[in-house]
Amino acid sequence: MELEFNEKEMELLTKAGVKIEEKGYTKEDLKRAELCIEEFIMIHSTKEIGKISKEYNGILNKIIQYE
C-alpha cells in the first residue's frame, strides 16, 4: 500500500513546507514530514493552534498509521 494524499492535503503539506513526491516513502521521510508539520503548527499563535491542528490532524494520522 502506498501513501497517497488528496489535493487539499497536498496544499496543506506544501503550506507547511513538506515536499511531496510520487515515490515510496522511507520511515525517515515520514518522520521528517511529521516533524515539519508539528513545527509549522507550533509557530502559530495560541489562538490559531487549535484550528491549524484540526486541519493537519488527518494528515498526521495518515502518516503515523503508514509508519
C-alpha positions in Angstrom: 0.0 0.0 0.0 1.3 3.4 -1.0 0.7 6.6 1.0 -1.4 9.0 -1.1 -2.6 12.5 -0.4 -5.6 14.3 -1.9 -5.4 17.7 -3.4 -6.4 19.6 -0.2 -3.8 17.6 1.8 -1.2 18.3 -0.8 -1.9 22.1 -0.5 -1.6 21.9 3.3 1.6 19.9 3.1 3.1 22.5 0.7 2.0 25.3 3.0 3.8 23.5 5.9 7.0 23.2 3.8 6.7 19.5 3.2 7.8 18.5 -0.3 5.6 15.7 -1.7 6.8 13.5 -4.4 5.3 10.5 -6.2 7.5 7.8 -4.6 7.7 5.3 -1.8 8.4 7.0 1.5 11.0 5.7 3.9 10.4 5.9 7.7 12.9 8.8 7.8 10.9 10.7 5.1 7.7 10.3 7.1 9.3 11.3 10.4 10.7 14.4 8.7 7.3 15.3 7.3 5.7 14.7 10.7 8.2 16.9 12.5 7.9 19.6 9.8 4.1 19.7 10.2 4.3 19.8 14.0 6.8 22.7 13.8 4.6 24.5 11.4 1.6 24.2 13.8 3.6 25.3 16.8 4.9 28.6 15.2 1.4 29.9 15.2 -0.2 31.9 18.0 -2.0 30.0 20.7 -5.3 31.3 19.2 -4.6 29.7 15.9 -3.0 26.4 17.0 -6.3 24.6 17.6 -7.7 25.4 14.2 -4.5 24.6 12.4 -4.1 21.3 14.3 -7.5 20.3 13.2 -6.6 21.0 9.6 -3.5 18.8 9.8 -4.9 16.1 12.1 -6.0 13.8 9.3 -2.6 14.1 7.5 -0.7 13.4 10.7 -2.9 10.4 11.4 -2.3 9.1 7.9 1.5 9.5 8.2 1.6 7.8 11.6 -0.6 4.9 10.5 1.6 4.4 7.4 4.8 4.3 9.5 
